[in-house]
């Protein structure tokens, strides 16, 4: 319960900042992870990304061709998604295909959290290490989805965050958005504490899963700024969302 108490004490003293709507929009990974997404839905996503200068778009690999290379935003896709249970050879094959397509800048990979929880920590971390190494060989930014809502406690989130940072992952990400629990202030606090304690600037954070309201986005931005003593920037801070942009523009 130590992490929970520390988080609550931190939130009680957190000063509300004056983040702008424009700043928050520039941190969004605009997401449409629907295998049956229509042409119209993908065209709408492209139009929003172009018009509002989001950080990235995140879609399934088969939808990447809708998003031209010469754009201001980054193009992200997913592997081992959403359950995190695919074998290593399958995941490495998928990453290889993504790299070969030359349509992607970033990979959001689901960590095999179920294996990690079931006592196969070494195997799960090796799975991640090899996926990370191959992504980096292809010059891809590598974001690891931890599925924090499925982890038993904040201490588990903190421990796994430390282990993933030490593997060289570029971003820690909360959730696939496909489970009942997504991002939470406690998960964000635990992940940010690990980033701070590891004293690293190479690892960023992506909050995703249930982030729909501007006040949620601003809270996470405040937390990151205060804990890491840096103003949120898309190089290390992202908000994964599908409807947040519309709310910010409303």
Secondary structure as the mmCIF struct_conf table of DSSP 4:
data_model
#
loop_
_struct_conf.conf_type_id
_struct_conf.id
_struct_conf.beg_label_comp_id
_struct_conf.beg_label_asym_id
_struct_conf.beg_label_seq_id
_struct_conf.end_label_comp_id
_struct_conf.end_label_asym_id
_struct_conf.end_label_seq_id
HELX_RH_AL_P HELX_RH_AL_P1 UNK A 2 UNK A 13
HELX_LH_PP_P HELX_LH_PP_P1 UNK A 14 UNK A 16
HELX_RH_AL_P HELX_RH_AL_P2 UNK A 21 UNK A 25
TURN_TY1_P TURN_TY1_P1 UNK A 26 UNK A 27
STRN STRN1 UNK A 28 UNK A 32
TURN_TY1_P TURN_TY1_P2 UNK A 35 UNK A 36
HELX_RH_AL_P HELX_RH_AL_P3 UNK A 39 UNK A 52
TURN_TY1_P TURN_TY1_P3 UNK A 53 UNK A 53
BEND BEND1 UNK A 55 UNK A 55
STRN STRN2 UNK A 56 UNK A 59
HELX_RH_3T_P HELX_RH_3T_P1 UNK A 61 UNK A 66
BEND BEND2 UNK A 67 UNK A 67
BEND BEND3 UNK A 69 UNK A 73
STRN STRN3 UNK A 74 UNK A 79
BEND BEND4 UNK A 80 UNK A 80
TURN_TY1_P TURN_TY1_P4 UNK A 81 UNK A 83
BEND BEND5 UNK A 84 UNK A 84
HELX_RH_AL_P HELX_RH_AL_P4 UNK A 88 UNK A 101
TURN_TY1_P TURN_TY1_P5 UNK A 102 UNK A 102
BEND BEND6 UNK A 105 UNK A 105
STRN STRN4 UNK A 106 UNK A 110
HELX_RH_AL_P HELX_RH_AL_P5 UNK A 113 UNK A 117
TURN_TY1_P TURN_TY1_P6 UNK A 118 UNK A 119
HELX_RH_AL_P HELX_RH_AL_P6 UNK A 121 UNK A 137
TURN_TY1_P TURN_TY1_P7 UNK A 138 UNK A 139
STRN STRN5 UNK A 141 UNK A 145
HELX_RH_3T_P HELX_RH_3T_P2 UNK A 148 UNK A 150
BEND BEND7 UNK A 151 UNK A 152
HELX_RH_AL_P HELX_RH_AL_P7 UNK A 154 UNK A 167
TURN_TY1_P TURN_TY1_P8 UNK A 168 UNK A 168
BEND BEND8 UNK A 170 UNK A 170
STRN STRN6 UNK A 171 UNK A 173
BEND BEND9 UNK A 177 UNK A 177
BEND BEND10 UNK A 179 UNK A 180
HELX_RH_AL_P HELX_RH_AL_P8 UNK A 185 UNK A 197
TURN_TY1_P TURN_TY1_P9 UNK A 198 UNK A 199
BEND BEND11 UNK A 201 UNK A 202
STRN STRN7 UNK A 204 UNK A 208
BEND BEND12 UNK A 209 UNK A 210
BEND BEND13 UNK A 213 UNK A 213
HELX_RH_AL_P HELX_RH_AL_P9 UNK A 214 UNK A 228
TURN_TY1_P TURN_TY1_P10 UNK A 229 UNK A 229
BEND BEND14 UNK A 230 UNK A 230
TURN_TY1_P TURN_TY1_P11 UNK A 234 UNK A 236
STRN STRN8 UNK A 237 UNK A 241
BEND BEND15 UNK A 242 UNK A 243
HELX_RH_AL_P HELX_RH_AL_P10 UNK A 244 UNK A 249
#
